[in-house]
Amino acid sequence: MRKVLPVVALCFFLPVAATVALSFLSEGNALTLNNYADLLLNCFIFYPMFWNSVLYAGLITLAQFLIVIPCAFGFSQSRARSKSALFAFYIILMMMPLQVTILPNYIGLRDLGMLDTRLGIILPAVFSPFGVVVMRQYMRGTDNSTIDAMRLETNSLIKVLIHVVIPPVKVCVFAVGLFVFADCWNMLEQPLLFLESDRLKTMSVFMANASSYEGGVLFPAAVLFIVPVLLLYGFFSDKLEKGLVFGDLR
């Protein structure tokens, strides 16, 4: 197994290395910075799309935590008989492909007048069930006696979450946050279907339409597209590895 892992890692590394190398090559295979100049100095639509991706991914990640943590805590502490059925429904939703849910989302946003708005991208993604499922598994191991002791001191659910519930599961918080950010950073179908204005679209849309822009902007844009998620992984890789381990789905 140890001999196979470097080969697998190399298979993942080679496309990234090739993208970086091609971003510095001209059509005649000569080293050049003209591709980056074409992107950064001549293709101004790149900038709003890049910062739109940052805005959408950042806000969705933060907003999800406001929903995911209390919801997962409720699943872990509730004694309602319907809890297991509701959690199974969450798992089914998580397993559904995007193509199944995107049409109902489109119809709902259309009826609410939220197409071609930033809120139309952010709002449906905030209620993704992935974070709830993962976080609930971690919170199942929370010491209930500590929670009961905290409840004797305060009736504030927010204080219970901040001081007792979140600290033991902070590695899971970082892991879920990284996965959510990466997923939102890469989303393509929603901006293509829900948005019409280029000023609201994302880097994924820019990458999909890179051939329509002048100059060799595709590979430099691909390199810059990789950087934010790569930096986040570099900062939180240890917490991500710890956060990938969780209990059974009982």
N, C-alpha and C positions, 0 to 999 in steps of 0.2 A: 504493500500500500504506500509506503514512504517513497518508493521509486516512481510510483504513478503520479503522486501529487505534484511534483515539479513539472511534469509534462502537462498536466491539467492547468496548472498556474500559467505556464508558458502559452498555452492556447488562448487564455484570456488576455494575457499581456501583449501578445503580438499585434492584434488589431489596434490597440491603443498606441503602441509604438509606431505602427505604420501610419496612423492618422497624424501623429505629431511630425513624423519625417516628411510626409507628403505636404504638410502645411508650409514647409520651407522650400519646396521645389517648384520651379516654374514649369511651363509646358515643355521646355527643352531639357528638363531634369537638371537644371542648374540651381544652386543654392541662392535663395532670394528672400527678401522681406516684403516684396511687392504684394504678396497675397494678404499679409496683415495690413499693409497700407490700404489696399482696396477695401478691406472690411472696415477698418477703424476710421479711415479718412474720407472714404467716398461712398460708403453704404450706411447712411445715417439712420435708416429704419432699424438697423441692428440694435441701437441703443435703447429705444423704448421697448422693443421686444425682450431684450435681455433683462431690463429692470422690471418688466411685467412678470417675467418668470420668477424673479426674486420675490416680488410682492405677493404673487399668488401662493407660491410654495411656503413662504414665511407665515403669512396670515392664516392659511389653512392649517398649518402645523400647530400654531399657537391656539387657534380656535378649537381644534380637535381636542387638545388637552383639557380645555374647559368643559368639554362634554364627556370625553373618554374616561377621565379619572373618576368623577362622581358616578357615572354609569357602571363602570367596572366595580367600584366599591359597593354599589347597590346589589349587583349580581352576587358578589362574594359574601354579603351579609344578610341578604333577604332570605326569609324562611317561607316565602309564598310557594304554594304547590305548582304554580304556573311558571316558576323561574326556569326550570330545566327546558320546558317547551319553548319559552321565549329565547333562551340562549341558543337552543338548536336552530331557531329561526335566524338568529344573528349569524351563525356559522353558514347556513344555507345562503344568506345574502352575500357573505364574504366570498363564497365559492362561485357565485354567479359571474359570468364574463361581462365585461363592460358593455358589449353589444346588446345585452339583454336589458340593461337598465338605462341606456343612454336615450332611447326614444321616449320613455315615460318622463325622464328629466327634461327633455326638449319640450314636450307638450306642456308640462307644468310651468316651465320658465316662460313659454310663449303666452300662456293664459295669464300669468302674473305680470307680463310686460317687462320681463327681466332679460330677454335676449339682447345681445350686443351690449351687455353691461359687465363690469368687473364682478359685481355681486352674483351674476348668473354663473360665473366660473367658480367662485368661492363657496357659495352656499351649498350646492349639492355635494361637494367634496368634504365638507365639514362633518357630515353625518356618516362617513364610511365606517363599517362595522369592524374593520381589521383591528384597530387599536383597542376596542372594547374587548374583543376575544382574547388578545394576547395579554392585556393588562389584568383581566379578570383571573387568568391562571396564576399570575404572580401574587395577586392579592389574596388568593385562597390560602396562602401560607402566612398571612399576617396574624400576629398574636392577638387573639380576641380579648384577652385579659387586659392588655395595654389599652385597647380601644375602650373597654368598659371603664377602666380607671380614668381615662381622659374625659369620658362622658359625665363622670361625677363632678368634674371641675368646670365643664362648660357644656352648653347646649348648642354651640356653634358647630355645624358640620364642617365649615371651612377650616376652623382651627383643628378639628380632628384630622382632617385630610392633610393639612400642612405639617402638623407636628408628629403625627403617629403613622399615618398610612403611607404617605409619599416617601419618607426617608428610606424605609427598607426596600422599596421597589424603584429607586431612582435609576438603577442600571437599565431596568425595563423602560423607564420613561425616555432615557436617551436613545435606546434601541428603536422604540416605536417612533420617536421623533425623527430619527434618521431615515427610517423606511418611509414614513409619510412624506417627508420633504423630498426624497428621491423620486417617489411615485408622482407627486405633484409637479416636480421639476420636469419630468418626462412626459407629462400628459399632452396628447396631440389631438385626439378625437373631439374633446370638449371645446377647445378654442376654435377648431375648424368648423364645428357645427353651430356653436352658440354665439360666435362673434363674427361680425362683418368688417368692422373697422380695423385696419392694420395697426393703429396706435394702441389697441387693446390686446393684440395677439402676443404669442409667446415665442421663445427661442425654438421650440419644437416645430412651430409653423414656419419659422424662418429657415430651419434646416430642411424642411420638406420642400420649400420653394427656392432653395439656394441657387438652383440652375437658372432661375429667371433674373438674377441680379448680375450686374457686370463684374468681371474680374474673377479671380480664383478664390472666392470667399468661403467655399464649402468647408474645406479642411481647417482653415483658421477658426471658423465659427464652431466646428466640431471640437477643437481643442479647448476653446473658451467655454463651451457647453459642458465639458467634463469637469472643469476646474472646481466649481463650487461644491459638488457632491464629493469629489476627491479630497478636498480640504476638510470637509466635515468628517469624512471617514478617518482621515489622518488624526484629527483631534479626538475623536470618540471611538476609535477602533477597539480599545480595551473594554469599554463599556458595552459596545455592540456584541462582542464575543460572549460576555457574561449574560447579556440580555437575550441571547438566542436560546437559552435553556429554560424551559418552563415545564410545569407539571402536565398530567394527563387531562384530557378534555371530559372530565366527569361532570 
